[in-house]
Amino acid sequence: MENKSHALAAGTFVLAVAALLIGLAVWLTRDSANYRLYELSTKDAVSGLQPQAAVRYKGVAVGKVVRIGFDPQVSGNVLIRIAVNEQAPVSDTTFAVLGYQGVTGLAHVLLDDAPTPYAPLPSGTSGLPRLPLKPSPFGRLADQAPDILMRVDEATRRINRILGDDNQRLLTEALGQIGQAAGQVAALARTLDGTVQQRLDPALASLPPLAGDARAALQSLQQAGQNVAALTGQLDRTLQRVNAEGGMMDQIDEGSRAFARAADQFNLATLPRIQRATDEVARAARLFGRAADSIGDNPQLFIYGSGRLPPGPGEPGFMAPLPAPAR
C-alpha cells in the first residue's frame, strides 16, 4: 500500500511539472497583436526561406512567414503567405523583396515603400490581397550569371589571343626598339650638353654687358617719360587757363558775339543807306548823261535854251517831214 502511495505522488509531481512547462511555453510564445494576411507570388527561387521566417518593414520585425507553396493561378510560381502586424503602415506603395542574413543563407521578407503607388494586384483563390515581390539582388545576380560567365570567357579568349606567340614576339621587338630609341635619346642629350657648353656658355657670358646697356636704355626711356609727363602737366595747366572764366576762350567768344552784333547792325542800318545812296548816284548819273546827250545834239541850248518842242504826231501843227530828194 505504501509503494502505491509513493508512485501516485511521483506521477502527480510529474504531471504538475509538465503542466507548468506547457504553461510557461504558452506564456513565452503568446502574441496578442492582430495580424493581416498577404500573399506574394514570384517566379524566382526562394532558397533559404522557411515558414516562421521573419517579416521586416524597413528593418523592423512586423510579422512572419505563414506558408510557402505553389501558386495555383500561375504555373511555376511560388506562393508565399505572410502575416503582418496591422499597425505596420502597409499601403499601395509597399513592395516586398527577399533578404539574406550574411553567409548563413537564411532568407527573410523585407517590406519597403516605392516613390509611386503600384497598380493593385488581383487577389488569388484565397481572396487575400497580394503585394508585389521584386527580385532580390542575389536573384538578379543569378539571372545575370550566364551573361557574366560568357563575358568572362570572351575576355579570357581575348587575353590568350593577346598573349599569343606572335604578339609576344612583336612585344619583344617593340621593347628592343624602345631600348634603341632610349640610346639615341641619351646620345642626343650628350650632344646637346656639348653644344650648351661650347656655344651657349660664351653667349651667356656676354649677357651682363647687354643687360647694362638695356638698363641704361630703360633709364633714358624713364627720363623721357618724366619729361613727357612734365610737358603734359604744363599743357594741362595751359588748357585750364585758356578754358577758365574770363580767359582766352571767353574773350574770343565775347569778341565773336561783338563782331556778330556789328555785322547785324551793318546789315540792318548801314547797308540799306549805302544802297539808297547808290541808287541816288545812279539816278543822277543817268540825268547827267541825258543832259550831256542833249547838249551834244543841240549846243545852242546854252544860248537860246531848249525852246519849244515841235509837235509830235497827232498834235496840232504836226507836219510830216518831206521825203528826201532822189539822187
C-alpha positions as CSV (number, residue, x, y, z in Angstrom):
1,M,0.0,0.0,0.0
2,E,2.9,2.3,0.8
3,N,4.6,1.7,-2.6
4,K,1.4,2.7,-4.4
5,S,1.1,5.9,-2.5
6,H,4.8,6.9,-3.4
7,A,4.1,6.1,-7.1
8,L,0.9,8.2,-7.1
9,A,2.8,11.1,-5.5
10,A,5.6,10.9,-8.1
11,G,3.1,10.8,-11.0
12,T,1.3,13.7,-9.6
13,F,4.5,15.7,-9.4
14,V,5.5,14.8,-12.9
15,L,2.1,15.9,-14.3
16,A,2.3,19.2,-12.3
17,V,5.8,20.0,-13.7
18,A,4.7,19.1,-17.2
19,A,1.7,21.4,-16.9
20,L,3.9,24.2,-15.6
21,L,6.3,23.8,-18.5
22,I,3.4,23.9,-21.0
23,G,2.0,27.0,-19.4
24,L,5.4,28.6,-19.4
25,A,5.9,27.8,-23.1
26,V,2.4,29.2,-23.9
27,W,3.2,32.4,-21.9
28,L,6.6,32.9,-23.6
29,T,5.2,32.3,-27.1
30,R,2.0,34.3,-26.6
31,D,1.4,37.1,-29.1
32,S,-1.5,39.5,-28.5
33,A,-1.1,41.5,-31.7
34,N,-3.5,41.4,-34.6
35,Y,-2.2,40.4,-38.0
36,R,-3.3,40.8,-41.6
37,L,-2.5,38.1,-44.1
38,Y,-0.9,38.9,-47.5
39,E,0.3,36.8,-50.4
40,L,3.4,37.1,-52.5
41,S,3.8,35.4,-55.9
42,T,7.1,35.1,-57.7
43,K,8.7,33.0,-60.4
44,D,12.2,33.3,-58.8
45,A,13.7,30.7,-56.4
46,V,13.1,31.3,-52.7
47,S,16.0,29.2,-51.4
48,G,16.7,29.8,-47.7
49,L,13.2,31.0,-47.0
50,Q,11.3,28.8,-44.4
51,P,8.0,29.1,-42.6
52,Q,8.1,31.2,-39.5
53,A,10.8,33.3,-41.1
54,A,10.7,36.9,-40.1
55,V,8.9,39.7,-42.0
56,R,10.5,43.1,-41.5
57,Y,9.3,46.6,-42.6
58,K,12.3,48.8,-43.1
59,G,14.3,46.6,-40.7
60,V,11.6,46.4,-38.0
61,A,10.0,42.9,-37.3
62,V,6.3,43.2,-38.1
63,G,5.3,39.6,-38.8
64,K,6.3,36.2,-40.0
65,V,6.0,33.8,-43.0
66,V,2.9,31.5,-42.5
67,R,3.1,29.3,-45.5
68,I,5.2,28.5,-48.6
69,G,3.6,26.7,-51.6
70,F,2.9,26.9,-55.3
71,D,0.5,29.5,-56.9
72,P,-2.5,27.7,-58.4
73,Q,-3.2,30.6,-60.7
74,V,0.3,30.8,-62.3
75,S,2.1,27.6,-63.1
76,G,5.7,27.5,-61.8
77,N,5.2,30.5,-59.4
78,V,5.9,30.2,-55.7
79,L,3.2,31.5,-53.4
80,I,4.3,32.9,-50.0
81,R,1.7,33.8,-47.4
82,I,2.8,36.3,-44.7
83,A,1.2,37.6,-41.6
84,V,1.9,41.3,-41.0
85,N,1.0,43.3,-37.9
86,E,-2.0,45.5,-38.6
87,Q,-0.1,48.5,-37.1
88,A,2.5,48.3,-39.9
89,P,2.0,51.1,-42.5
90,V,1.3,48.9,-45.5
91,S,-0.1,50.9,-48.4
92,D,-0.4,50.8,-52.2
93,T,3.3,51.8,-52.4
94,T,4.6,48.9,-50.3
95,F,6.6,46.1,-52.1
96,A,8.4,43.0,-50.8
97,V,11.9,41.7,-51.5
98,L,13.8,38.7,-50.1
99,G,16.8,39.5,-47.9
100,Y,19.6,37.1,-46.8
101,Q,21.4,37.0,-43.5
102,G,25.2,37.0,-44.0
103,V,26.7,33.7,-45.1
104,T,24.1,31.5,-43.4
105,G,21.8,31.6,-46.5
106,L,18.7,32.1,-44.4
107,A,16.2,34.4,-46.0
108,H,13.5,36.7,-44.7
109,V,10.9,39.0,-46.2
110,L,11.7,42.8,-46.4
111,L,8.9,45.3,-46.9
112,D,9.6,48.8,-48.2
113,D,7.8,51.7,-49.9
114,A,8.3,52.9,-53.5
115,P,8.1,56.6,-54.6
116,T,4.9,56.0,-56.6
117,P,2.0,53.7,-55.9
118,Y,1.7,50.3,-57.6
119,A,-1.3,49.1,-59.5
120,P,-3.3,46.8,-57.3
121,L,-2.7,43.1,-58.0
122,P,-5.6,40.7,-58.5
123,S,-6.3,38.5,-55.4
124,G,-5.8,34.8,-55.5
125,T,-8.2,32.0,-54.9
126,S,-7.9,32.6,-51.2
127,G,-9.2,36.2,-51.6
128,L,-6.1,37.6,-49.7
129,P,-4.6,40.8,-51.0
130,R,-1.3,40.5,-52.8
131,L,1.9,42.6,-52.6
132,P,4.4,43.0,-55.5
133,L,7.6,41.0,-54.9
134,K,10.7,42.4,-56.5
135,P,13.7,40.2,-57.4
136,S,16.4,40.1,-54.8
137,P,19.9,41.2,-55.6
138,F,21.1,37.6,-55.4
139,G,18.3,36.6,-57.7
140,R,19.3,39.3,-60.2
141,L,22.9,38.2,-59.9
142,A,21.8,34.6,-60.6
143,D,19.9,35.7,-63.6
144,Q,22.9,37.6,-65.0
145,A,25.4,34.9,-64.1
146,P,25.3,33.2,-67.6
147,D,25.9,36.5,-69.3
148,I,28.7,37.3,-66.8
149,L,30.3,33.9,-67.4
150,M,30.0,34.4,-71.2
151,R,31.7,37.8,-71.0
152,V,34.5,36.4,-68.7
153,D,35.0,33.5,-71.2
154,E,35.3,36.0,-74.1
155,A,37.7,38.2,-72.1
156,T,39.8,35.2,-71.3
157,R,40.0,34.2,-75.0
158,R,41.0,37.8,-76.0
159,I,43.7,37.8,-73.3
160,N,45.0,34.5,-74.6
161,R,45.0,35.9,-78.1
162,I,46.9,39.0,-77.0
163,L,49.5,36.8,-75.1
164,G,50.0,34.5,-78.1
165,D,53.4,33.7,-79.6
166,D,53.1,36.3,-82.4
167,N,52.1,39.1,-80.1
168,Q,54.9,38.2,-77.6
169,R,57.4,38.4,-80.5
170,L,56.0,41.7,-81.5
171,L,56.2,42.9,-77.9
172,T,59.8,41.8,-77.7
173,E,60.7,43.7,-80.9
174,A,58.9,46.8,-79.6
175,L,60.8,46.7,-76.3
176,G,64.0,46.4,-78.4
177,Q,63.1,49.4,-80.5
178,I,62.2,51.3,-77.3
179,G,65.7,50.5,-76.0
180,Q,67.3,51.7,-79.2
181,A,65.3,54.9,-79.0
182,A,66.4,55.4,-75.4
183,G,70.0,55.1,-76.5
184,Q,69.5,57.6,-79.3
185,V,67.9,60.0,-76.8
186,A,70.9,59.6,-74.5
187,A,73.3,60.4,-77.4
188,L,71.2,63.4,-78.3
189,A,71.3,64.6,-74.7
190,R,75.1,64.3,-74.7
191,T,75.3,66.3,-78.0
192,L,73.1,69.0,-76.6
193,D,75.2,69.1,-73.4
194,G,78.3,69.7,-75.6
195,T,76.6,72.4,-77.6
196,V,75.5,74.2,-74.5
197,Q,79.0,74.1,-73.0
198,Q,80.7,75.2,-76.2
199,R,78.3,77.7,-77.7
200,L,75.7,78.8,-75.2
201,D,78.1,79.5,-72.3
202,P,80.0,82.2,-74.2
203,A,76.8,83.8,-75.3
204,L,75.5,83.7,-71.7
205,A,78.8,85.4,-70.6
206,S,78.1,88.3,-72.9
207,L,74.6,88.9,-71.4
208,P,75.8,91.1,-68.5
209,P,77.1,93.9,-70.8
210,L,73.9,93.7,-72.8
211,A,71.9,93.8,-69.6
212,G,73.8,97.0,-68.6
213,D,73.0,98.6,-72.0
214,A,69.4,97.6,-71.6
215,R,69.4,99.2,-68.1
216,A,70.8,102.5,-69.5
217,A,68.2,102.4,-72.3
218,L,65.5,101.9,-69.8
219,Q,66.8,104.8,-67.7
220,S,66.7,107.0,-70.8
221,L,63.2,105.9,-71.5
222,Q,62.2,106.7,-67.9
223,Q,63.7,110.2,-68.1
224,A,61.9,110.8,-71.4
225,G,58.7,109.6,-69.8
226,Q,59.2,112.0,-66.9
227,N,59.8,114.9,-69.4
228,V,56.7,113.9,-71.3
229,A,54.8,113.9,-68.0
230,A,56.1,117.4,-67.1
231,L,55.1,118.7,-70.6
232,T,51.7,117.1,-70.2
233,G,51.3,118.9,-66.9
234,Q,52.2,122.2,-68.5
235,L,49.8,121.6,-71.3
236,D,47.1,120.8,-68.8
237,R,47.6,124.0,-66.9
238,T,47.6,126.0,-70.1
239,L,44.3,124.4,-71.1
240,Q,42.9,125.2,-67.7
241,R,43.9,128.9,-68.0
242,V,42.5,129.0,-71.6
243,N,39.2,127.4,-70.5
244,A,39.0,129.3,-67.2
245,E,36.3,132.0,-66.7
246,G,37.4,135.3,-68.3
247,G,40.2,133.6,-70.1
248,M,41.2,133.5,-73.7
249,M,38.3,131.3,-74.8
250,D,35.8,133.6,-73.1
251,Q,37.5,136.7,-74.7
252,I,37.3,135.1,-78.1
253,D,33.7,134.2,-77.5
254,E,32.9,137.8,-76.4
255,G,34.7,139.2,-79.5
256,S,32.8,136.9,-81.7
257,R,29.5,138.0,-80.3
258,A,30.5,141.7,-80.6
259,F,31.5,141.1,-84.2
260,A,28.2,139.4,-84.9
261,R,26.3,142.4,-83.3
262,A,28.3,144.8,-85.5
263,A,27.6,142.7,-88.6
264,D,23.9,142.6,-87.7
265,Q,23.8,146.4,-87.3
266,F,25.7,146.9,-90.6
267,N,23.1,144.7,-92.4
268,L,20.2,146.4,-90.7
269,A,21.1,150.2,-90.9
270,T,24.3,151.0,-92.8
271,L,23.8,148.7,-95.8
272,P,20.3,150.0,-96.6
273,R,21.6,153.6,-96.5
274,I,24.5,152.7,-98.8
275,Q,22.1,151.0,-101.2
276,R,19.8,154.1,-101.3
277,A,22.8,156.4,-101.8
278,T,24.0,154.2,-104.6
279,D,20.5,154.4,-106.2
280,E,20.6,158.2,-106.0
281,V,24.0,158.4,-107.6
282,A,22.9,156.1,-110.4
283,R,19.8,158.3,-111.0
284,A,22.0,161.4,-111.0
285,A,24.4,159.8,-113.4
286,R,21.5,159.0,-115.7
287,L,20.2,162.5,-115.6
288,F,23.6,163.9,-116.2
289,G,24.0,161.5,-119.2
290,R,20.7,162.7,-120.7
291,A,21.8,166.4,-120.2
292,A,25.1,165.7,-121.9
293,D,23.4,164.0,-124.8
294,S,21.0,166.9,-125.2
295,I,23.9,169.4,-125.2
296,G,25.8,167.3,-127.7
297,D,22.8,167.2,-130.0
298,N,21.9,170.9,-129.7
299,P,24.8,173.1,-128.4
300,Q,22.8,176.3,-128.7
301,L,20.8,175.2,-125.7
302,F,23.4,177.1,-123.7
303,I,22.5,180.3,-125.6
304,Y,18.8,180.0,-126.5
305,G,17.6,177.4,-124.2
306,S,15.6,174.4,-125.1
307,G,12.8,176.4,-126.7
308,R,9.5,175.0,-127.6
309,L,9.4,171.5,-128.7
310,P,8.0,170.8,-132.2
311,P,4.5,169.0,-132.1
312,G,4.6,165.3,-132.4
313,P,2.4,163.0,-134.5
314,G,-1.3,163.6,-133.7
315,E,-0.6,167.0,-132.1
316,P,-1.9,170.3,-133.7
317,G,0.6,171.7,-136.1
318,F,2.4,168.5,-136.7
319,M,3.8,168.2,-140.2
320,A,5.3,165.1,-141.6
321,P,8.8,165.6,-142.9
322,L,9.3,165.8,-146.6
323,P,10.8,162.9,-148.4
324,A,14.4,163.2,-149.3
325,P,15.0,164.1,-153.0
326,A,16.2,161.3,-155.2
327,R,19.7,161.3,-156.3
